[in-house]
Amino acid sequence: MANIKSAKKRAKQAEVRRQRNVSARSMLRTAIKKVVKAIESKDKAGAEAAYKIAEPLMDRYGSRGLIHKNKANRHKSRLTNHIKALA
């Protein structure tokens, strides 16, 4: 455990950030799963609605570094292709 005051503060900040990141990553995964579930049930309108919610999350967390930018773009690309294929 940290003994120096600044190290204690850093440990506290790191824990707060870790919890925030865990929550955000979970929210992102849930949003992606909702799109995938709608695609699997061949519900184009539902998939598009869920994608509309998931896309800005992927962009936001990709730009912040919570997930890699390319991973966010890969998810967006694959999901849009699956949604287009439902037509």
Contacts in CASP RR format, 6 or more apart in sequence:
PFRMAT RR
TARGET T0000
AUTHOR 0000-0000-0000
METHOD contacts of the structure
MODEL  1
MANIKSAKKRAKQAEVRRQRNVSARSMLRTAIKKVVKAIESKDKAGAEAA
YKIAEPLMDRYGSRGLIHKNKANRHKSRLTNHIKALA
1 11 0 8 1.000
2 8 0 8 1.000
2 10 0 8 1.000
2 11 0 8 1.000
21 66 0 8 1.000
24 61 0 8 1.000
24 66 0 8 1.000
25 61 0 8 1.000
25 66 0 8 1.000
25 67 0 8 1.000
27 57 0 8 1.000
28 54 0 8 1.000
28 57 0 8 1.000
28 58 0 8 1.000
28 61 0 8 1.000
28 66 0 8 1.000
28 67 0 8 1.000
31 50 0 8 1.000
31 53 0 8 1.000
31 54 0 8 1.000
31 57 0 8 1.000
32 54 0 8 1.000
32 58 0 8 1.000
32 75 0 8 1.000
32 79 0 8 1.000
34 50 0 8 1.000
34 53 0 8 1.000
34 54 0 8 1.000
35 47 0 8 1.000
35 50 0 8 1.000
35 51 0 8 1.000
35 54 0 8 1.000
35 79 0 8 1.000
35 83 0 8 1.000
36 79 0 8 1.000
37 50 0 8 1.000
38 46 0 8 1.000
38 47 0 8 1.000
38 49 0 8 1.000
38 50 0 8 1.000
39 47 0 8 1.000
39 79 0 8 1.000
39 82 0 8 1.000
39 83 0 8 1.000
39 86 0 8 1.000
42 86 0 8 1.000
44 83 0 8 1.000
44 86 0 8 1.000
44 87 0 8 1.000
47 82 0 8 1.000
47 83 0 8 1.000
47 86 0 8 1.000
48 83 0 8 1.000
51 79 0 8 1.000
51 80 0 8 1.000
51 83 0 8 1.000
54 79 0 8 1.000
55 76 0 8 1.000
58 67 0 8 1.000
58 72 0 8 1.000
58 75 0 8 1.000
58 76 0 8 1.000
59 72 0 8 1.000
59 76 0 8 1.000
61 67 0 8 1.000
61 72 0 8 1.000
62 68 0 8 1.000
62 69 0 8 1.000
62 71 0 8 1.000
62 72 0 8 1.000
63 69 0 8 1.000
END
